[in-house]
Amino acid sequence: MTYSGSIIRESLERLDVLAEVSVTNTVVEEVTEAHRTPRLTVWTRHDIEIDDERVDEVAQRISEAIDPAHPGSWYVDFRSPDAHYVIFRHRVFRVDPSTSGYEQVKEYGARLGIPASQLDFA
């Protein structure tokens, strides 16, 4: 099984973690006011895939690579039909997407200051 998601390059302190995933597409996007990231005018979004055998290990490494200067601004997520990983700095959540298990993730993200509109995992 393969997990798919995205990583914003500018969210990472250590770019070596990108070697742990398969980057399938890269897009440079203009940052708008709706993104609530005023310190950036553009960001680089990498669409990624991760093999099931390595997903837990890679999730942990990503959590350690997220920029510590702005830990309340960033998370990474990727999913398969059976599981959704939501990764903050030093915190990894694995959620069954068929349940209502996102409340803990949303509460944690909100405590970090991430806007609710960015924590809608539907």
Biopython code that builds the backbone (N, CA, C, O; Angstrom):
import numpy as np
from Bio.PDB.StructureBuilder import StructureBuilder

atoms = [
    (1, "MET", "N", (0.844, -1.177, 0.000)),
    (1, "MET", "CA", (0.000, 0.000, 0.000)),
    (1, "MET", "C", (0.891, 1.243, 0.000)),
    (1, "MET", "O", (1.960, 1.258, 0.610)),
    (2, "THR", "N", (0.441, 2.255, -0.679)),
    (2, "THR", "CA", (1.186, 3.506, -0.771)),
    (2, "THR", "C", (0.392, 4.628, -0.118)),
    (2, "THR", "O", (-0.827, 4.710, -0.268)),
    (3, "TYR", "N", (1.091, 5.482, 0.601)),
    (3, "TYR", "CA", (0.505, 6.674, 1.205)),
    (3, "TYR", "C", (0.832, 7.863, 0.318)),
    (3, "TYR", "O", (1.935, 7.958, -0.219)),
    (4, "SER", "N", (-0.129, 8.774, 0.164)),
    (4, "SER", "CA", (0.056, 9.965, -0.668)),
    (4, "SER", "C", (-0.241, 11.208, 0.147)),
    (4, "SER", "O", (-1.107, 11.198, 1.022)),
    (5, "GLY", "N", (0.483, 12.276, -0.146)),
    (5, "GLY", "CA", (0.256, 13.543, 0.534)),
    (5, "GLY", "C", (1.138, 14.626, -0.042)),
    (5, "GLY", "O", (1.602, 14.535, -1.178)),
    (6, "SER", "N", (1.362, 15.657, 0.761)),
    (6, "SER", "CA", (2.169, 16.799, 0.325)),
    (6, "SER", "C", (3.059, 17.279, 1.458)),
    (6, "SER", "O", (2.725, 17.148, 2.636)),
    (7, "ILE", "N", (4.198, 17.838, 1.074)),
    (7, "ILE", "CA", (5.099, 18.503, 2.012)),
    (7, "ILE", "C", (5.430, 19.873, 1.433)),
    (7, "ILE", "O", (5.806, 19.991, 0.266)),
    (8, "ILE", "N", (5.288, 20.895, 2.250)),
    (8, "ILE", "CA", (5.736, 22.233, 1.869)),
    (8, "ILE", "C", (7.224, 22.313, 2.228)),
    (8, "ILE", "O", (7.601, 22.222, 3.396)),
    (9, "ARG", "N", (8.046, 22.484, 1.213)),
    (9, "ARG", "CA", (9.502, 22.496, 1.410)),
    (9, "ARG", "C", (9.916, 23.502, 2.484)),
    (9, "ARG", "O", (10.796, 23.213, 3.294)),
    (10, "GLU", "N", (9.299, 24.663, 2.496)),
    (10, "GLU", "CA", (9.656, 25.723, 3.444)),
    (10, "GLU", "C", (9.263, 25.381, 4.877)),
    (10, "GLU", "O", (9.656, 26.089, 5.804)),
    (11, "SER", "N", (8.500, 24.315, 5.077)),
    (11, "SER", "CA", (8.132, 23.896, 6.430)),
    (11, "SER", "C", (9.231, 23.081, 7.097)),
    (11, "SER", "O", (9.161, 22.786, 8.290)),
    (12, "LEU", "N", (10.243, 22.722, 6.321)),
    (12, "LEU", "CA", (11.279, 21.827, 6.819)),
    (12, "LEU", "C", (12.544, 22.574, 7.216)),
    (12, "LEU", "O", (13.005, 23.468, 6.507)),
    (13, "GLU", "N", (13.087, 22.196, 8.344)),
    (13, "GLU", "CA", (14.408, 22.684, 8.740)),
    (13, "GLU", "C", (15.482, 21.857, 8.035)),
    (13, "GLU", "O", (16.498, 22.387, 7.586)),
    (14, "ARG", "N", (15.237, 20.558, 7.949)),
    (14, "ARG", "CA", (16.195, 19.642, 7.323)),
    (14, "ARG", "C", (15.592, 19.061, 6.049)),
    (14, "ARG", "O", (14.609, 18.322, 6.101)),
    (15, "LEU", "N", (16.174, 19.391, 4.926)),
    (15, "LEU", "CA", (15.655, 18.938, 3.634)),
    (15, "LEU", "C", (16.048, 17.506, 3.312)),
    (15, "LEU", "O", (15.503, 16.922, 2.376)),
    (16, "ASP", "N", (16.977, 16.923, 4.060)),
    (16, "ASP", "CA", (17.380, 15.546, 3.792)),
    (16, "ASP", "C", (16.221, 14.559, 3.921)),
    (16, "ASP", "O", (16.272, 13.465, 3.359)),
    (17, "VAL", "N", (15.191, 14.937, 4.648)),
    (17, "VAL", "CA", (14.039, 14.053, 4.811)),
    (17, "VAL", "C", (13.311, 13.829, 3.475)),
    (17, "VAL", "O", (12.606, 12.832, 3.315)),
    (18, "LEU", "N", (13.478, 14.740, 2.533)),
    (18, "LEU", "CA", (12.847, 14.560, 1.221)),
    (18, "LEU", "C", (13.403, 13.343, 0.489)),
    (18, "LEU", "O", (12.737, 12.797, -0.391)),
    (19, "ALA", "N", (14.600, 12.916, 0.834)),
    (19, "ALA", "CA", (15.173, 11.706, 0.235)),
    (19, "ALA", "C", (14.486, 10.441, 0.746)),
    (19, "ALA", "O", (14.662, 9.364, 0.176)),
    (20, "GLU", "N", (13.704, 10.571, 1.819)),
    (20, "GLU", "CA", (12.999, 9.434, 2.411)),
    (20, "GLU", "C", (11.669, 9.144, 1.722)),
    (20, "GLU", "O", (11.051, 8.112, 1.982)),
    (21, "VAL", "N", (11.229, 10.035, 0.854)),
    (21, "VAL", "CA", (9.933, 9.900, 0.190)),
    (21, "VAL", "C", (10.137, 9.922, -1.321)),
    (21, "VAL", "O", (11.199, 10.304, -1.813)),
    (22, "SER", "N", (9.118, 9.513, -2.034)),
    (22, "SER", "CA", (9.136, 9.639, -3.490)),
    (22, "SER", "C", (8.370, 10.909, -3.854)),
    (22, "SER", "O", (7.167, 10.999, -3.610)),
    (23, "VAL", "N", (9.054, 11.877, -4.429)),
    (23, "VAL", "CA", (8.407, 13.123, -4.851)),
    (23, "VAL", "C", (7.837, 12.893, -6.247)),
    (23, "VAL", "O", (8.581, 12.625, -7.190)),
    (24, "THR", "N", (6.515, 13.000, -6.375)),
    (24, "THR", "CA", (5.854, 12.720, -7.656)),
    (24, "THR", "C", (5.559, 13.975, -8.460)),
    (24, "THR", "O", (5.340, 13.905, -9.670)),
    (25, "ASN", "N", (5.553, 15.129, -7.786)),
    (25, "ASN", "CA", (5.274, 16.395, -8.472)),
    (25, "ASN", "C", (5.731, 17.531, -7.564)),
    (25, "ASN", "O", (5.699, 17.409, -6.339)),
    (26, "THR", "N", (6.149, 18.619, -8.163)),
    (26, "THR", "CA", (6.555, 19.800, -7.404)),
    (26, "THR", "C", (5.936, 21.027, -8.047)),
    (26, "THR", "O", (6.005, 21.211, -9.262)),
    (27, "VAL", "N", (5.326, 21.871, -7.208)),
    (27, "VAL", "CA", (4.679, 23.084, -7.689)),
    (27, "VAL", "C", (5.082, 24.240, -6.783)),
    (27, "VAL", "O", (5.020, 24.124, -5.559)),
    (28, "VAL", "N", (5.495, 25.351, -7.379)),
    (28, "VAL", "CA", (5.746, 26.574, -6.621)),
    (28, "VAL", "C", (4.455, 27.383, -6.671)),
    (28, "VAL", "O", (3.956, 27.716, -7.746)),
    (29, "GLU", "N", (3.925, 27.694, -5.495)),
    (29, "GLU", "CA", (2.632, 28.369, -5.399)),
    (29, "GLU", "C", (2.777, 29.716, -4.707)),
    (29, "GLU", "O", (3.597, 29.880, -3.804)),
    (30, "GLU", "N", (1.983, 30.658, -5.135)),
    (30, "GLU", "CA", (1.912, 31.947, -4.459)),
    (30, "GLU", "C", (1.173, 31.761, -3.143)),
    (30, "GLU", "O", (0.133, 31.105, -3.087)),
    (31, "VAL", "N", (1.717, 32.340, -2.096)),
    (31, "VAL", "CA", (1.077, 32.298, -0.789)),
    (31, "VAL", "C", (0.101, 33.459, -0.712)),
    (31, "VAL", "O", (0.467, 34.606, -0.966)),
    (32, "THR", "N", (-1.138, 33.158, -0.361)),
    (32, "THR", "CA", (-2.167, 34.188, -0.260)),
    (32, "THR", "C", (-2.463, 34.492, 1.208)),
    (32, "THR", "O", (-1.991, 33.798, 2.109)),
    (33, "GLU", "N", (-3.231, 35.515, 1.424)),
    (33, "GLU", "CA", (-3.630, 35.875, 2.786)),
    (33, "GLU", "C", (-4.367, 34.724, 3.467)),
    (33, "GLU", "O", (-4.248, 34.541, 4.679)),
    (34, "ALA", "N", (-5.121, 33.956, 2.702)),
    (34, "ALA", "CA", (-5.870, 32.830, 3.257)),
    (34, "ALA", "C", (-4.953, 31.752, 3.841)),
    (34, "ALA", "O", (-5.373, 31.000, 4.721)),
    (35, "HIS", "N", (-3.729, 31.667, 3.372)),
    (35, "HIS", "CA", (-2.790, 30.678, 3.899)),
    (35, "HIS", "C", (-2.292, 31.039, 5.299)),
    (35, "HIS", "O", (-1.826, 30.175, 6.042)),
    (36, "ARG", "N", (-2.394, 32.308, 5.647)),
    (36, "ARG", "CA", (-1.960, 32.800, 6.963)),
    (36, "ARG", "C", (-0.484, 32.500, 7.230)),
    (36, "ARG", "O", (-0.102, 32.071, 8.319)),
    (37, "THR", "N", (0.314, 32.733, 6.224)),
    (37, "THR", "CA", (1.759, 32.547, 6.334)),
    (37, "THR", "C", (2.433, 33.810, 5.808)),
    (37, "THR", "O", (3.060, 33.783, 4.749)),
    (38, "PRO", "N", (2.309, 34.924, 6.546)),
    (38, "PRO", "CA", (2.749, 36.217, 6.025)),
    (38, "PRO", "C", (4.253, 36.333, 5.781)),
    (38, "PRO", "O", (4.680, 37.216, 5.037)),
    (39, "ARG", "N", (5.053, 35.480, 6.377)),
    (39, "ARG", "CA", (6.504, 35.595, 6.179)),
    (39, "ARG", "C", (6.958, 35.027, 4.832)),
    (39, "ARG", "O", (8.124, 35.170, 4.466)),
    (40, "LEU", "N", (6.041, 34.379, 4.086)),
    (40, "LEU", "CA", (6.374, 33.817, 2.774)),
    (40, "LEU", "C", (5.515, 34.448, 1.687)),
    (40, "LEU", "O", (4.351, 34.773, 1.920)),
    (41, "THR", "N", (6.085, 34.621, 0.514)),
    (41, "THR", "CA", (5.301, 35.083, -0.644)),
    (41, "THR", "C", (5.021, 33.933, -1.606)),
    (41, "THR", "O", (4.036, 33.962, -2.345)),
    (42, "VAL", "N", (5.884, 32.925, -1.595)),
    (42, "VAL", "CA", (5.671, 31.694, -2.363)),
    (42, "VAL", "C", (6.133, 30.517, -1.514)),
    (42, "VAL", "O", (6.938, 30.672, -0.596)),
    (43, "TRP", "N", (5.605, 29.331, -1.839)),
    (43, "TRP", "CA", (6.131, 28.117, -1.240)),
    (43, "TRP", "C", (6.183, 27.019, -2.271)),
    (43, "TRP", "O", (5.558, 27.096, -3.329)),
    (44, "THR", "N", (6.949, 25.986, -1.937)),
    (44, "THR", "CA", (7.174, 24.871, -2.842)),
    (44, "THR", "C", (6.467, 23.648, -2.276)),
    (44, "THR", "O", (6.836, 23.138, -1.218)),
    (45, "ARG", "N", (5.447, 23.186, -2.991)),
    (45, "ARG", "CA", (4.680, 22.016, -2.536)),
    (45, "ARG", "C", (5.149, 20.786, -3.304)),
    (45, "ARG", "O", (5.089, 20.736, -4.532)),
    (46, "HIS", "N", (5.614, 19.801, -2.552)),
    (46, "HIS", "CA", (6.012, 18.520, -3.125)),
    (46, "HIS", "C", (4.892, 17.513, -2.863)),
    (46, "HIS", "O", (4.544, 17.264, -1.709)),
    (47, "ASP", "N", (4.331, 16.938, -3.914)),
    (47, "ASP", "CA", (3.419, 15.811, -3.755)),
    (47, "ASP", "C", (4.294, 14.579, -3.568)),
    (47, "ASP", "O", (5.266, 14.373, -4.295)),
    (48, "ILE", "N", (3.933, 13.765, -2.585)),
    (48, "ILE", "CA", (4.810, 12.656, -2.200)),
    (48, "ILE", "C", (4.056, 11.341, -2.118)),
    (48, "ILE", "O", (2.829, 11.306, -2.018)),
    (49, "GLU", "N", (4.827, 10.259, -2.163)),
    (49, "GLU", "CA", (4.327, 8.923, -1.877)),
    (49, "GLU", "C", (5.326, 8.235, -0.956)),
    (49, "GLU", "O", (6.534, 8.458, -1.036)),
    (50, "ILE", "N", (4.782, 7.383, -0.071)),
    (50, "ILE", "CA", (5.598, 6.647, 0.890)),
    (50, "ILE", "C", (5.093, 5.214, 0.912)),
    (50, "ILE", "O", (3.887, 4.978, 0.983)),
    (51, "ASP", "N", (6.010, 4.258, 0.852)),
    (51, "ASP", "CA", (5.632, 2.850, 0.926)),
    (51, "ASP", "C", (5.196, 2.482, 2.331)),
    (51, "ASP", "O", (5.733, 2.991, 3.315)),
    (52, "ASP", "N", (4.225, 1.600, 2.415)),
    (52, "ASP", "CA", (3.652, 1.148, 3.676)),
    (52, "ASP", "C", (4.714, 0.611, 4.640)),
    (52, "ASP", "O", (4.624, 0.832, 5.848)),
    (53, "GLU", "N", (5.710, -0.086, 4.112)),
    (53, "GLU", "CA", (6.717, -0.707, 4.978)),
    (53, "GLU", "C", (7.529, 0.322, 5.765)),
    (53, "GLU", "O", (8.085, -0.006, 6.813)),
    (54, "ARG", "N", (7.602, 1.539, 5.284)),
    (54, "ARG", "CA", (8.451, 2.555, 5.916)),
    (54, "ARG", "C", (7.662, 3.723, 6.500)),
    (54, "ARG", "O", (8.255, 4.682, 6.995)),
    (55, "VAL", "N", (6.349, 3.656, 6.450)),
    (55, "VAL", "CA", (5.546, 4.837, 6.764)),
    (55, "VAL", "C", (5.757, 5.334, 8.200)),
    (55, "VAL", "O", (5.852, 6.542, 8.415)),
    (56, "ASP", "N", (5.831, 4.446, 9.172)),
    (56, "ASP", "CA", (6.007, 4.894, 10.561)),
    (56, "ASP", "C", (7.374, 5.548, 10.763)),
    (56, "ASP", "O", (7.483, 6.591, 11.408)),
    (57, "GLU", "N", (8.403, 4.930, 10.211)),
    (57, "GLU", "CA", (9.759, 5.468, 10.314)),
    (57, "GLU", "C", (9.863, 6.837, 9.635)),
    (57, "GLU", "O", (10.439, 7.770, 10.194)),
    (58, "VAL", "N", (9.311, 6.948, 8.447)),
    (58, "VAL", "CA", (9.371, 8.213, 7.708)),
    (58, "VAL", "C", (8.551, 9.290, 8.423)),
    (58, "VAL", "O", (8.975, 10.444, 8.488)),
    (59, "ALA", "N", (7.396, 8.931, 8.952)),
    (59, "ALA", "CA", (6.575, 9.900, 9.686)),
    (59, "ALA", "C", (7.356, 10.481, 10.862)),
    (59, "ALA", "O", (7.315, 11.688, 11.099)),
    (60, "GLN", "N", (8.064, 9.632, 11.592)),
    (60, "GLN", "CA", (8.860, 10.106, 12.728)),
    (60, "GLN", "C", (9.979, 11.034, 12.258)),
    (60, "GLN", "O", (10.235, 12.063, 12.884)),
    (61, "ARG", "N", (10.633, 10.683, 11.179)),
    (61, "ARG", "CA", (11.720, 11.531, 10.663)),
    (61, "ARG", "C", (11.194, 12.884, 10.188)),
    (61, "ARG", "O", (11.841, 13.911, 10.390)),
    (62, "ILE", "N", (10.032, 12.882, 9.565)),
    (62, "ILE", "CA", (9.431, 14.154, 9.144)),
    (62, "ILE", "C", (9.125, 15.012, 10.365)),
    (62, "ILE", "O", (9.355, 16.221, 10.345)),
    (63, "SER", "N", (8.605, 14.396, 11.434)),
    (63, "SER", "CA", (8.268, 15.171, 12.639)),
    (63, "SER", "C", (9.500, 15.845, 13.236)),
    (63, "SER", "O", (9.392, 16.904, 13.853)),
    (64, "GLU", "N", (10.655, 15.241, 13.056)),
    (64, "GLU", "CA", (11.900, 15.812, 13.566)),
    (64, "GLU", "C", (12.485, 16.859, 12.620)),
    (64, "GLU", "O", (13.337, 17.652, 13.021)),
    (65, "ALA", "N", (12.028, 16.864, 11.363)),
    (65, "ALA", "CA", (12.580, 17.783, 10.357)),
    (65, "ALA", "C", (11.775, 19.073, 10.204)),
    (65, "ALA", "O", (12.245, 20.017, 9.569)),
    (66, "ILE", "N", (10.566, 19.127, 10.776)),
    (66, "ILE", "CA", (9.741, 20.333, 10.656)),
    (66, "ILE", "C", (10.434, 21.497, 11.364)),
    (66, "ILE", "O", (10.980, 21.339, 12.456)),
    (67, "ASP", "N", (10.405, 22.638, 10.742)),
    (67, "ASP", "CA", (11.100, 23.841, 11.201)),
    (67, "ASP", "C", (10.724, 24.190, 12.643)),
    (67, "ASP", "O", (9.563, 24.495, 12.915)),
    (68, "PRO", "N", (11.691, 24.151, 13.576)),
    (68, "PRO", "CA", (11.380, 24.474, 14.966)),
    (68, "PRO", "C", (11.130, 25.959, 15.204)),
    (68, "PRO", "O", (10.566, 26.330, 16.233)),
    (69, "ALA", "N", (11.539, 26.809, 14.274)),
    (69, "ALA", "CA", (11.311, 28.248, 14.439)),
    (69, "ALA", "C", (9.836, 28.600, 14.293)),
    (69, "ALA", "O", (9.385, 29.635, 14.785)),
    (70, "HIS", "N", (9.086, 27.735, 13.615)),
    (70, "HIS", "CA", (7.658, 27.985, 13.396)),
    (70, "HIS", "C", (6.855, 26.700, 13.596)),
    (70, "HIS", "O", (6.109, 26.314, 12.696)),
    (71, "PRO", "N", (6.979, 26.023, 14.742)),
    (71, "PRO", "CA", (6.321, 24.725, 14.909)),
    (71, "PRO", "C", (4.801, 24.802, 14.905)),
    (71, "PRO", "O", (4.133, 23.812, 14.610)),
    (72, "GLY", "N", (4.252, 25.958, 15.226)),
    (72, "GLY", "CA", (2.807, 26.113, 15.224)),
    (72, "GLY", "C", (2.247, 26.516, 13.885)),
    (72, "GLY", "O", (1.051, 26.782, 13.761)),
    (73, "SER", "N", (3.094, 26.565, 12.885)),
    (73, "SER", "CA", (2.644, 26.979, 11.562)),
    (73, "SER", "C", (2.518, 25.822, 10.594)),
    (73, "SER", "O", (1.860, 25.954, 9.562)),
    (74, "TRP", "N", (3.129, 24.694, 10.901)),
    (74, "TRP", "CA", (3.262, 23.648, 9.898)),
    (74, "TRP", "C", (2.813, 22.281, 10.393)),
    (74, "TRP", "O", (2.954, 21.942, 11.568)),
    (75, "TYR", "N", (2.278, 21.522, 9.478)),
    (75, "TYR", "CA", (2.121, 20.086, 9.658)),
    (75, "TYR", "C", (2.215, 19.458, 8.277)),
    (75, "TYR", "O", (2.074, 20.139, 7.261)),
    (76, "VAL", "N", (2.451, 18.172, 8.254)),
    (76, "VAL", "CA", (2.495, 17.389, 7.023)),
    (76, "VAL", "C", (1.450, 16.303, 7.176)),
    (76, "VAL", "O", (1.283, 15.759, 8.268)),
    (77, "ASP", "N", (0.742, 15.976, 6.101)),
    (77, "ASP", "CA", (-0.156, 14.833, 6.191)),
    (77, "ASP", "C", (-0.095, 14.005, 4.917)),
    (77, "ASP", "O", (0.142, 14.512, 3.820)),
    (78, "PHE", "N", (-0.317, 12.715, 5.107)),
    (78, "PHE", "CA", (-0.420, 11.793, 3.980)),
    (78, "PHE", "C", (-1.340, 10.660, 4.399)),
    (78, "PHE", "O", (-1.512, 10.382, 5.586)),
    (79, "ARG", "N", (-1.928, 10.011, 3.396)),
    (79, "ARG", "CA", (-2.955, 9.021, 3.713)),
    (79, "ARG", "C", (-2.993, 7.889, 2.707)),
    (79, "ARG", "O", (-2.474, 7.973, 1.594)),
    (80, "SER", "N", (-3.635, 6.827, 3.163)),
    (80, "SER", "CA", (-4.032, 5.702, 2.330)),
    (80, "SER", "C", (-5.518, 5.500, 2.631)),
    (80, "SER", "O", (-6.071, 6.232, 3.452)),
    (81, "PRO", "N", (-6.172, 4.544, 2.003)),
    (81, "PRO", "CA", (-7.580, 4.319, 2.347)),
    (81, "PRO", "C", (-7.780, 3.895, 3.806)),
    (81, "PRO", "O", (-8.858, 4.097, 4.365)),
    (82, "ASP", "N", (-6.746, 3.308, 4.425)),
    (82, "ASP", "CA", (-6.887, 2.758, 5.772)),
    (82, "ASP", "C", (-6.354, 3.633, 6.899)),
    (82, "ASP", "O", (-6.730, 3.441, 8.055)),
    (83, "ALA", "N", (-5.490, 4.587, 6.585)),
    (83, "ALA", "CA", (-4.879, 5.396, 7.649)),
    (83, "ALA", "C", (-4.501, 6.768, 7.117)),
    (83, "ALA", "O", (-4.152, 6.930, 5.948)),
    (84, "HIS", "N", (-4.579, 7.749, 8.004)),
    (84, "HIS", "CA", (-4.207, 9.124, 7.688)),
    (84, "HIS", "C", (-3.203, 9.565, 8.750)),
    (84, "HIS", "O", (-3.517, 9.584, 9.940)),
    (85, "TYR", "N", (-2.011, 9.915, 8.320)),
    (85, "TYR", "CA", (-0.980, 10.427, 9.216)),
    (85, "TYR", "C", (-1.002, 11.948, 9.171)),
    (85, "TYR", "O", (-0.976, 12.548, 8.097)),
    (86, "VAL", "N", (-1.051, 12.565, 10.348)),
    (86, "VAL", "CA", (-0.949, 14.018, 10.475)),
    (86, "VAL", "C", (0.241, 14.257, 11.402)),
    (86, "VAL", "O", (0.270, 13.778, 12.536)),
    (87, "ILE", "N", (1.224, 15.007, 10.895)),
    (87, "ILE", "CA", (2.518, 15.101, 11.561)),
    (87, "ILE", "C", (2.839, 16.556, 11.888)),
    (87, "ILE", "O", (2.888, 17.418, 11.010)),
    (88, "PHE", "N", (3.053, 16.800, 13.170)),
    (88, "PHE", "CA", (3.509, 18.092, 13.661)),
    (88, "PHE", "C", (4.954, 17.902, 14.130)),
    (88, "PHE", "O", (5.455, 16.778, 14.145)),
    (89, "ARG", "N", (5.610, 18.967, 14.503)),
    (89, "ARG", "CA", (6.973, 18.826, 15.032)),
    (89, "ARG", "C", (6.927, 17.976, 16.297)),
    (89, "ARG", "O", (6.245, 18.326, 17.261)),
    (90, "HIS", "N", (7.641, 16.881, 16.292)),
    (90, "HIS", "CA", (7.757, 15.938, 17.411)),
    (90, "HIS", "C", (6.433, 15.303, 17.835)),
    (90, "HIS", "O", (6.297, 14.856, 18.975)),
    (91, "ARG", "N", (5.469, 15.261, 16.934)),
    (91, "ARG", "CA", (4.186, 14.616, 17.274)),
    (91, "ARG", "C", (3.566, 14.028, 16.012)),
    (91, "ARG", "O", (3.345, 14.736, 15.030)),
    (92, "VAL", "N", (3.287, 12.724, 16.048)),
    (92, "VAL", "CA", (2.702, 12.021, 14.907)),
    (92, "VAL", "C", (1.364, 11.435, 15.333)),
    (92, "VAL", "O", (1.278, 10.726, 16.335)),
    (93, "PHE", "N", (0.327, 11.735, 14.569)),
    (93, "PHE", "CA", (-0.988, 11.145, 14.776)),
    (93, "PHE", "C", (-1.275, 10.193, 13.620)),
    (93, "PHE", "O", (-1.044, 10.529, 12.459)),
    (94, "ARG", "N", (-1.775, 9.014, 13.940)),
    (94, "ARG", "CA", (-2.250, 8.066, 12.931)),
    (94, "ARG", "C", (-3.741, 7.886, 13.185)),
    (94, "ARG", "O", (-4.146, 7.408, 14.245)),
    (95, "VAL", "N", (-4.551, 8.271, 12.205)),
    (95, "VAL", "CA", (-6.004, 8.288, 12.371)),
    (95, "VAL", "C", (-6.638, 7.320, 11.383)),
    (95, "VAL", "O", (-6.229, 7.245, 10.225)),
    (96, "ASP", "N", (-7.629, 6.588, 11.844)),
    (96, "ASP", "CA", (-8.451, 5.769, 10.947)),
    (96, "ASP", "C", (-9.448, 6.716, 10.297)),
    (96, "ASP", "O", (-10.309, 7.260, 10.990)),
    (97, "PRO", "N", (-9.359, 6.932, 8.981)),
    (97, "PRO", "CA", (-10.230, 7.927, 8.340)),
    (97, "PRO", "C", (-11.713, 7.570, 8.358)),
    (97, "PRO", "O", (-12.553, 8.421, 8.064)),
    (98, "SER", "N", (-12.046, 6.339, 8.695)),
    (98, "SER", "CA", (-13.460, 5.958, 8.732)),
    (98, "SER", "C", (-14.103, 6.269, 10.080)),
    (98, "SER", "O", (-15.290, 6.008, 10.276)),
    (99, "THR", "N", (-13.326, 6.824, 11.010)),
    (99, "THR", "CA", (-13.851, 7.157, 12.333)),
    (99, "THR", "C", (-13.822, 8.668, 12.547)),
    (99, "THR", "O", (-13.404, 9.428, 11.673)),
    (100, "SER", "N", (-14.263, 9.072, 13.696)),
    (100, "SER", "CA", (-14.224, 10.496, 14.045)),
    (100, "SER", "C", (-12.985, 10.793, 14.887)),
    (100, "SER", "O", (-13.046, 11.618, 15.798)),
    (101, "GLY", "N", (-11.881, 10.144, 14.603)),
    (101, "GLY", "CA", (-10.664, 10.264, 15.393)),
    (101, "GLY", "C", (-9.860, 11.522, 15.168)),
    (101, "GLY", "O", (-8.741, 11.636, 15.669)),
    (102, "TYR", "N", (-10.401, 12.465, 14.427)),
    (102, "TYR", "CA", (-9.653, 13.686, 14.126)),
    (102, "TYR", "C", (-9.741, 14.738, 15.226)),
    (102, "TYR", "O", (-8.987, 15.711, 15.193)),
    (103, "GLU", "N", (-10.624, 14.578, 16.184)),
    (103, "GLU", "CA", (-10.799, 15.613, 17.212)),
    (103, "GLU", "C", (-9.501, 15.899, 17.959)),
    (103, "GLU", "O", (-9.161, 17.060, 18.191)),
    (104, "GLN", "N", (-8.778, 14.855, 18.333)),
    (104, "GLN", "CA", (-7.523, 15.040, 19.064)),
    (104, "GLN", "C", (-6.500, 15.778, 18.195)),
    (104, "GLN", "O", (-5.759, 16.625, 18.693)),
    (105, "VAL", "N", (-6.461, 15.459, 16.909)),
    (105, "VAL", "CA", (-5.541, 16.131, 15.985)),
    (105, "VAL", "C", (-5.905, 17.607, 15.872)),
    (105, "VAL", "O", (-5.031, 18.471, 15.935)),
    (106, "LYS", "N", (-7.190, 17.895, 15.705)),
    (106, "LYS", "CA", (-7.647, 19.281, 15.569)),
    (106, "LYS", "C", (-7.365, 20.086, 16.836)),
    (106, "LYS", "O", (-6.938, 21.238, 16.759)),
    (107, "GLU", "N", (-7.602, 19.483, 17.995)),
    (107, "GLU", "CA", (-7.332, 20.169, 19.256)),
    (107, "GLU", "C", (-5.840, 20.471, 19.408)),
    (107, "GLU", "O", (-5.459, 21.561, 19.836)),
    (108, "TYR", "N", (-5.012, 19.509, 19.059)),
    (108, "TYR", "CA", (-3.563, 19.710, 19.157)),
    (108, "TYR", "C", (-3.115, 20.827, 18.218)),
    (108, "TYR", "O", (-2.377, 21.724, 18.623)),
    (109, "GLY", "N", (-3.561, 20.770, 16.972)),
    (109, "GLY", "CA", (-3.206, 21.807, 16.000)),
    (109, "GLY", "C", (-3.676, 23.185, 16.433)),
    (109, "GLY", "O", (-2.956, 24.170, 16.269)),
    (110, "ALA", "N", (-4.887, 23.260, 16.986)),
    (110, "ALA", "CA", (-5.422, 24.541, 17.453)),
    (110, "ALA", "C", (-4.581, 25.089, 18.610)),
    (110, "ALA", "O", (-4.343, 26.294, 18.685)),
    (111, "ARG", "N", (-4.130, 24.210, 19.511)),
    (111, "ARG", "CA", (-3.266, 24.649, 20.621)),
    (111, "ARG", "C", (-1.950, 25.225, 20.102)),
    (111, "ARG", "O", (-1.358, 26.099, 20.735)),
    (112, "LEU", "N", (-1.497, 24.734, 18.955)),
    (112, "LEU", "CA", (-0.269, 25.265, 18.352)),
    (112, "LEU", "C", (-0.503, 26.591, 17.635)),
    (112, "LEU", "O", (0.448, 27.290, 17.287)),
    (113, "GLY", "N", (-1.784, 26.936, 17.415)),
    (113, "GLY", "CA", (-2.104, 28.182, 16.729)),
    (113, "GLY", "C", (-2.430, 28.022, 15.260)),
    (113, "GLY", "O", (-2.523, 29.014, 14.538)),
    (114, "ILE", "N", (-2.604, 26.793, 14.804)),
    (114, "ILE", "CA", (-2.970, 26.558, 13.410)),
    (114, "ILE", "C", (-4.454, 26.868, 13.246)),
    (114, "ILE", "O", (-5.271, 26.366, 14.019)),
    (115, "PRO", "N", (-4.820, 27.679, 12.262)),
    (115, "PRO", "CA", (-6.231, 28.038, 12.069)),
    (115, "PRO", "C", (-7.108, 26.810, 11.809)),
    (115, "PRO", "O", (-6.688, 25.866, 11.140)),
    (116, "ALA", "N", (-8.323, 26.836, 12.345)),
    (116, "ALA", "CA", (-9.259, 25.719, 12.176)),
    (116, "ALA", "C", (-9.497, 25.397, 10.708)),
    (116, "ALA", "O", (-9.685, 24.235, 10.350)),
    (117, "SER", "N", (-9.491, 26.414, 9.862)),
    (117, "SER", "CA", (-9.725, 26.185, 8.431)),
    (117, "SER", "C", (-8.634, 25.317, 7.807)),
    (117, "SER", "O", (-8.864, 24.681, 6.778)),
    (118, "GLN", "N", (-7.459, 25.285, 8.415)),
    (118, "GLN", "CA", (-6.367, 24.455, 7.909)),
    (118, "GLN", "C", (-6.339, 23.076, 8.560)),
    (118, "GLN", "O", (-5.499, 22.241, 8.224)),
    (119, "LEU", "N", (-7.251, 22.844, 9.483)),
    (119, "LEU", "CA", (-7.322, 21.565, 10.182)),
    (119, "LEU", "C", (-8.575, 20.789, 9.798)),
    (119, "LEU", "O", (-9.055, 19.960, 10.571)),
    (120, "ASP", "N", (-9.096, 21.050, 8.627)),
    (120, "ASP", "CA", (-10.275, 20.339, 8.129)),
    (120, "ASP", "C", (-9.786, 19.170, 7.280)),
    (120, "ASP", "O", (-9.357, 19.359, 6.142)),
    (121, "PHE", "N", (-9.852, 17.980, 7.830)),
    (121, "PHE", "CA", (-9.289, 16.807, 7.170)),
    (121, "PHE", "C", (-10.324, 15.977, 6.426)),
    (121, "PHE", "O", (-10.063, 14.825, 6.081)),
    (122, "ALA", "N", (-11.487, 16.546, 6.179)),
    (122, "ALA", "CA", (-12.548, 15.797, 5.484)),
    (122, "ALA", "C", (-12.144, 15.430, 4.076)),
    (122, "ALA", "O", (-12.918, 14.801, 3.355)),
]
sb = StructureBuilder()
sb.init_structure("model")
sb.init_model(0)
sb.init_chain("A")
sb.init_seg("    ")
for serial, (resi, resn, name, xyz) in enumerate(atoms, 1):
    if name == "N":
        sb.init_residue(resn, " ", resi, " ")
    sb.init_atom(name, np.array(xyz, "f"), 0.0, 1.0, " ", f" {name:<3s}", serial, name[0])
structure = sb.get_structure()
